[in-house]
Amino acid sequence: MKESPQRIGEGSIRKVTYSLLGAAALAAGLLLIRQQKQEDLKVAGELAPGEAGPSEISLERLRELGI
């Protein structure tokens, strides 16, 4: 049996719709992950009261010091 042209068009539209929904979900997920990482960096970057510098030394700084 041959499918009608209308039926074939519906299948194509469905594929495009699912692809767009998938791309939107992926983009939203990436934005949420990026936002959480930025919040974590802000929290990690804050200094404790009475400290002059950050408590964690970066990998680049350790390499500079030769450790």
Steps between C-alpha positions, in 0.01 A plus 500: 500500500619845416478774756323818407707818453326651800613206715861536381492874578375432852793267561748763387342767716505264798873433451577871476290573809675231704838622380420858602372386840815295553724790404310734733527251788873460438555876490301549821700227673831651394390844622400358838832319538692814404301710747568253783874499423507881510325499838749243632790717383354804677467305826850353469646843421379663821758554771446394858501780757856600593664337196702700250484244216301202382537179701540283191804538277441456129687240300676772303628661821629163626688456175650848534618415851654174376290280726 
